């Protein structure tokens, strides 16, 4: 991939394709891309693969950063609170420069989250889904324009990949 950084937003089981891409990046000794993930769940107990994500942060300090977000905030919670917003992404990812090729964003999660973040859900991309046997980065990239929360931090249809 070899970008400055890859910003990822996952919701629920949407972490699975994100984790696969993370492993591909981290297992390639020539790839120095920094990986930043915001992983949203309804409750802290719902966070899938947390131990594996925490282990990746420990194994790759300074290169992998994961922040958790929950809708139902338990006592003592120190992560993000509520649904993923442009302000949350700007705080963690920074502002992107459209067309720079230095950063890109992967999105994977439930249709409501995808619509809020990118302006279109995977369900509305059914013509793409019917033709794709195995989604890969090039195929997952960009059907139509990108709007929603992700567009407010400078990402566009050339830097957002949806799974």
NORLINPE-V665265 format. One record per pair of residues at least 24 apart in sequence whose C-alpha atoms are under 6 Angstrom apart, sorted by sequence separation. I is the first residue (numbers start at 1). GAP is how many residues later the second one is. D is the distance in whole Angstrom. If there is no record, write none. Layout:
# NORLINPE-V665265
I;GAP;D
I;GAP;D
This chain:
# NORLINPE-V665265
43;27;5
119;27;6
5;28;5
9;28;6
11;28;6
36;28;6
38;28;6
40;28;6
42;28;5
118;28;5
119;28;5
2;29;5
4;29;5
5;29;4
6;29;5
7;29;5
8;29;5
9;29;5
10;29;5
11;29;5
12;29;6
34;29;5
35;29;5
36;29;5
37;29;5
38;29;5
39;29;5
40;29;5
41;29;5
42;29;5
43;29;5
118;29;5
119;29;5
3;30;5
5;30;6
7;30;6
9;30;6
11;30;6
36;30;6
38;30;6
40;30;6
118;30;5
2;31;5
117;31;5
116;32;5
117;32;5
118;32;6
117;33;5
106;54;6
104;55;5
105;55;5
106;55;5
107;55;5
108;55;5
98;56;6
104;56;6
106;56;6
96;57;6
97;57;6
98;57;6
95;58;5
96;58;5
86;63;5
90;63;6
85;64;6
14;94;5
14;95;4
6;97;6
8;97;5
10;97;6
4;98;5
5;98;5
6;98;5
7;98;5
8;98;5
9;98;5
10;98;5
11;98;4
3;99;5
4;99;6
6;99;6
8;99;6
10;99;5
3;100;6
